[in-house]
Structures are given as structure tokens and as C-alpha cells.
Amino acid sequence: MSEEMTNQSIDDDSFEIEEANESYEPEEEEVESAESTEPTTETDDFELDIRYNGQNQKLTREEATTLAQKGMNYDKIYNQLQSALNNPVLKVIEDNARKAGLSVEDYTNRMAQFQDTMSINQIASNFKKENPDVSDAVANQYAREVYKNQQAEQARRDADKAKADADAENNRLYAEVQAFNQRFPDVDIEHLPNDVIDDINAGVPLMEAYLLYENQQLRNRVANNETNAKNKANAVGKVSANVSDDGVDPFVQGLLG
């Protein structure tokens, strides 16, 4: 086959391919439909490298957010812990435990047992005074039962008080949130600014914390407006200084003679 015929064949094939490509033109509606039905997936490549307990770890965005929210209470919890560790009563217990050659935990357990024994002996002694004919064993058994019932009753009262305190706190928080929603219906309480959250964690009530934030934002805007006004006035003054009394720029006037 001659070179001319080969080239002719290639040209013919190219022409046919081009015609085929031009003949297939999908309608715009079909393309849009395909794009709309194609599932879209977003990959979150966020990773945060941290070092914890001597080991390197990678956190996802959700894990990092959770830890950040927990960390907002760090200062408050740390201060409470320091206050407890520096409590004078704890210092006395630590000193006494060291003198007795015991750990603080063992020392406090022995102190609790000693207190229980003293309370039981006191109940038994009072019972013996009222019932002289009762043996020491019976008086001691009676005292143990009485003391056990007293402890159970005290535990019940403590639980009731703790529940009442928790209910009161929940009611207070609920009322606080309700009042906030009425005052600021357009504010998403689940996505408060970090400054507000920090104040709340520090013990500032929700409404007060947000009002403090709003006041600070207002002061910032006023300061920015004053700065912008001064800058604008300075810029106008510079332009005015470059214009002659008859309103002609000195540079232009020099060019014109």
C-alpha cells in the first residue's frame, strides 16, 4: 500500500471519528440530571497530632472538639483541686498519717472505724443505763443495729438532699435558659461564643455572661468607628492641605504655569 493511500486512510478514519464525536451531543438537561443524581461525598482529612501519656496519638475532628469542650473546665477543676490539696484539715491528716506510719487512705479508714466503734459503745452504754439487767453482748448487739439504722437513715437524708439540690440546680438552669431564649430568641444557645462559655465555666450566669459579651462587642465597634472616623478626618485634612485657596492643586498649577 502506497504512502499516499495510507495517509488517505488515516485522514478518512480521523474524519469518521470526528463526525462520531460531533454527532453525540447529550442534552443539557441530561447532564444536569446526572450531576444531580450523582452522590457527593466529602472527606474530612482533619487530624490533630497530640502526645498523651508518652505516646503520640491522632485525633479526628469530633474527638478534638470533644476534648476541647472538656478542657474548657480545666482551670475551674484545677483551682478546686488546688484548694482541696491546700486545705488545712488535709494537712493535719497527712501529718498524723505520717506519724502513725500509715498512708492517708489507711489512716482515714482507721479513723472512720474508730468513730464507728465510739458511737456504738456510746449507744450500748446508754442502753445499759436504761436496762441494767441486759448483758453486755445484748447491749452491744442492740447498739450495732441502732447505729446501722442511723447510718442508713443518714444516707437516705443525704441522698434526698443531693437529689433536691440537683433538682433545684436543674430548675435554675432551665429557668435561666428560658429567660435567655426569650431575651435573645435569635441566638443559638448551643453555639455560644468562646468568651461566653469561658465566663459560664467560671461561674457567671448565662444571661450575665452574654450581656458582658455583647457590651464588649459594642465597645469594640464604637472604638473601631472612632478610629475609622479619625483616619478619614486625617485623610481629608491631607487632601485639603494639598489644594490651594482657589481650589487648584499646586502641582497642577505649576504644570500649567
C-alpha positions as CSV (number, residue, x, y, z in Angstrom):
1,M,0.0,0.0,0.0
2,S,1.4,3.4,-1.0
3,E,2.2,6.1,1.5
4,E,-0.5,8.3,-0.2
5,M,-3.1,5.7,0.3
6,T,-2.1,5.2,3.9
7,N,-2.3,8.8,4.7
8,Q,-5.7,9.0,3.0
9,S,-6.9,6.1,5.1
10,I,-5.8,7.8,8.3
11,D,-7.4,11.0,7.2
12,D,-10.7,9.2,6.5
13,D,-10.6,7.4,9.9
14,S,-9.9,10.7,11.7
15,F,-12.8,12.3,9.8
16,E,-15.1,9.5,10.8
17,I,-14.1,9.8,14.5
18,E,-14.7,13.5,14.5
19,E,-18.1,13.0,12.9
20,A,-18.9,10.5,15.5
21,N,-17.8,12.8,18.3
22,E,-19.8,15.7,16.9
23,S,-22.9,13.6,16.4
24,Y,-23.0,12.7,20.1
25,E,-24.1,15.8,22.0
26,P,-26.0,15.0,25.2
27,E,-28.7,17.4,26.0
28,E,-28.0,19.9,28.8
29,E,-30.9,18.6,30.9
30,E,-29.5,15.1,30.8
31,V,-26.1,16.3,32.0
32,E,-27.7,18.3,34.8
33,S,-29.8,15.3,35.8
34,A,-26.7,13.1,36.0
35,E,-24.9,15.6,38.1
36,S,-27.8,16.0,40.5
37,T,-28.2,12.2,41.0
38,E,-24.5,11.5,41.5
39,P,-23.8,11.1,45.2
40,T,-21.4,13.6,46.6
41,T,-19.1,12.6,49.4
42,E,-16.9,14.9,51.5
43,T,-13.8,13.5,53.0
44,D,-12.7,15.0,56.3
45,D,-8.9,14.7,56.3
46,F,-8.6,16.6,59.7
47,E,-6.1,15.0,62.0
48,L,-4.6,16.5,65.2
49,D,-1.4,15.1,66.5
50,I,-1.1,15.1,70.3
51,R,1.1,13.4,72.8
52,Y,-0.6,11.8,75.8
53,N,1.0,9.5,78.4
54,G,4.2,9.5,76.4
55,Q,2.5,8.3,73.3
56,N,1.7,10.0,70.0
57,Q,-1.9,10.0,69.0
58,K,-4.1,11.3,66.2
59,L,-7.5,12.8,66.9
60,T,-10.3,13.2,64.5
61,R,-12.2,16.4,64.3
62,E,-15.0,15.1,66.5
63,E,-12.5,13.8,69.1
64,A,-10.6,17.1,69.1
65,T,-13.9,19.0,69.6
66,T,-15.0,16.8,72.5
67,L,-11.6,17.2,74.3
68,A,-11.6,20.9,73.7
69,Q,-15.1,21.2,75.3
70,K,-13.9,19.2,78.3
71,G,-10.8,21.3,78.5
72,M,-12.8,24.4,79.0
73,N,-13.4,23.3,82.6
74,Y,-9.8,22.7,83.2
75,D,-9.0,25.9,85.0
76,K,-12.1,25.6,87.2
77,I,-11.4,22.0,88.2
78,Y,-7.7,22.7,88.6
79,N,-8.4,25.6,91.0
80,Q,-10.8,23.4,93.0
81,L,-8.2,20.6,93.2
82,Q,-5.5,23.0,94.4
83,S,-7.9,24.5,97.0
84,A,-8.7,20.9,98.3
85,L,-5.0,20.0,98.4
86,N,-4.1,23.1,100.3
87,N,-6.9,22.6,102.8
88,P,-5.5,22.8,106.4
89,V,-7.6,19.8,107.5
90,L,-5.9,17.7,104.9
91,K,-2.5,18.9,106.0
92,V,-3.3,17.8,109.6
93,I,-4.5,14.3,108.4
94,E,-1.4,13.9,106.3
95,D,0.9,14.8,109.3
96,N,-1.0,12.4,111.6
97,A,-0.9,9.6,109.0
98,R,2.9,10.1,108.6
99,K,3.4,10.0,112.3
100,A,1.4,6.8,112.6
101,G,3.4,5.2,109.7
102,L,0.2,4.8,107.6
103,S,-0.9,6.1,104.2
104,V,-3.6,8.8,104.2
105,E,-6.2,6.3,103.0
106,D,-5.4,3.7,105.7
107,Y,-5.3,6.4,108.4
108,T,-8.7,7.8,107.4
109,N,-10.2,4.3,107.3
110,R,-8.9,3.6,110.8
111,M,-10.3,6.9,112.0
112,A,-13.7,6.1,110.5
113,Q,-13.7,2.7,112.1
114,F,-12.7,4.2,115.5
115,Q,-15.5,6.7,115.2
116,D,-18.0,3.9,114.4
117,T,-16.7,2.0,117.5
118,M,-17.0,5.0,119.7
119,S,-20.6,5.7,118.5
120,I,-21.7,2.0,119.0
121,N,-20.1,1.9,122.6
122,Q,-22.0,5.1,123.5
123,I,-25.3,3.7,122.3
124,A,-24.6,0.4,124.2
125,S,-23.6,2.4,127.4
126,N,-26.9,4.4,127.3
127,F,-28.9,1.3,126.7
128,K,-27.2,-0.4,129.7
129,K,-28.1,2.5,131.9
130,E,-31.7,2.2,131.0
131,N,-31.7,-1.6,131.2
132,P,-29.2,-2.7,133.9
133,D,-30.1,-6.4,133.7
134,V,-29.1,-6.6,130.0
135,S,-25.8,-8.3,129.3
136,D,-23.0,-6.5,127.6
137,A,-23.3,-8.8,124.5
138,V,-27.0,-7.9,124.1
139,A,-26.4,-4.3,124.6
140,N,-23.6,-4.3,122.1
141,Q,-25.8,-6.1,119.5
142,Y,-28.6,-3.7,120.1
143,A,-26.2,-0.8,119.7
144,R,-24.9,-2.1,116.4
145,E,-28.4,-2.4,115.0
146,V,-29.3,1.0,116.2
147,Y,-26.1,2.5,114.7
148,K,-26.7,0.6,111.4
149,N,-30.2,2.1,111.2
150,Q,-28.9,5.5,112.0
151,Q,-26.3,5.3,109.2
152,A,-28.9,4.1,106.7
153,E,-31.2,7.0,107.7
154,Q,-28.4,9.5,107.4
155,A,-27.5,8.1,104.0
156,R,-31.2,8.4,102.9
157,R,-31.3,12.0,104.1
158,D,-28.0,12.8,102.3
159,A,-29.4,11.2,99.1
160,D,-32.6,13.2,99.4
161,K,-30.7,16.4,99.9
162,A,-28.4,15.7,97.0
163,K,-31.4,15.0,94.8
164,A,-33.2,18.1,96.0
165,D,-30.0,20.2,95.3
166,A,-29.7,18.7,91.8
167,D,-33.4,19.3,91.1
168,A,-33.0,22.9,92.3
169,E,-29.9,23.4,90.1
170,N,-31.7,21.9,87.1
171,N,-34.7,24.1,87.6
172,R,-32.5,27.1,88.0
173,L,-30.6,26.3,84.8
174,Y,-33.9,25.6,82.9
175,A,-35.3,29.0,84.1
176,E,-32.1,30.6,83.1
177,V,-32.2,29.1,79.6
178,Q,-35.8,30.0,79.2
179,A,-35.2,33.6,80.2
180,F,-32.2,33.7,77.8
181,N,-34.2,32.4,74.9
182,Q,-36.9,35.0,75.5
183,R,-34.4,37.8,75.7
184,F,-32.3,36.6,72.7
185,P,-34.5,34.4,70.5
186,D,-32.2,34.6,67.5
187,V,-29.1,33.4,69.4
188,D,-28.2,29.7,69.2
189,I,-27.5,28.7,72.7
190,E,-25.7,25.6,71.6
191,H,-23.1,27.6,69.7
192,L,-22.3,30.5,72.1
193,P,-19.0,32.5,71.6
194,N,-16.0,31.1,73.5
195,D,-15.8,34.2,75.7
196,V,-19.4,33.5,76.9
197,I,-18.6,29.8,77.6
198,D,-15.4,30.7,79.5
199,D,-17.4,33.1,81.8
200,I,-20.1,30.4,82.3
201,N,-17.5,27.9,83.3
202,A,-16.1,30.4,85.7
203,G,-19.5,30.6,87.4
204,V,-21.0,33.6,85.7
205,P,-24.8,33.2,85.0
206,L,-25.7,32.6,81.4
207,M,-27.6,35.9,80.9
208,E,-24.9,38.0,82.6
209,A,-22.1,36.3,80.6
210,Y,-23.8,37.0,77.3
211,L,-24.6,40.6,78.2
212,L,-21.0,41.1,79.2
213,Y,-20.0,39.7,75.7
214,E,-22.5,42.0,73.9
215,N,-21.3,45.1,75.8
216,Q,-17.7,44.2,74.9
217,Q,-18.6,43.8,71.3
218,L,-20.4,47.2,71.4
219,R,-17.4,48.9,72.9
220,N,-15.2,47.3,70.2
221,R,-17.5,48.6,67.5
222,V,-17.5,52.1,69.0
223,A,-13.7,52.1,69.2
224,N,-13.4,50.9,65.6
225,N,-15.9,53.6,64.4
226,E,-13.9,56.3,66.3
227,T,-10.7,55.0,64.8
228,N,-12.2,55.0,61.3
229,A,-13.6,58.5,61.7
230,K,-10.2,59.8,62.8
231,N,-8.4,58.1,59.9
232,K,-11.0,59.6,57.5
233,A,-10.6,63.1,59.0
234,N,-6.8,62.8,58.7
235,A,-7.1,61.7,55.1
236,V,-9.4,64.6,54.2
237,G,-7.0,67.0,56.0
238,K,-4.1,65.8,53.9
239,V,-6.0,66.3,50.7
240,S,-7.1,69.8,51.8
241,A,-3.5,70.8,52.6
242,N,-2.5,69.9,49.0
243,V,-5.1,72.2,47.4
244,S,-4.6,76.0,47.1
245,D,-7.1,78.6,48.3
246,D,-8.7,78.8,44.8
247,G,-9.2,75.0,44.8
248,V,-6.4,74.2,42.3
249,D,-3.8,71.5,43.1
250,P,-0.4,73.3,43.4
251,F,1.2,70.6,41.3
252,V,-1.3,71.1,38.5
253,Q,-1.0,74.8,38.8
254,G,2.8,74.5,38.4
255,L,2.4,72.5,35.3
256,L,0.0,75.0,33.8
257,G,2.3,77.9,34.7
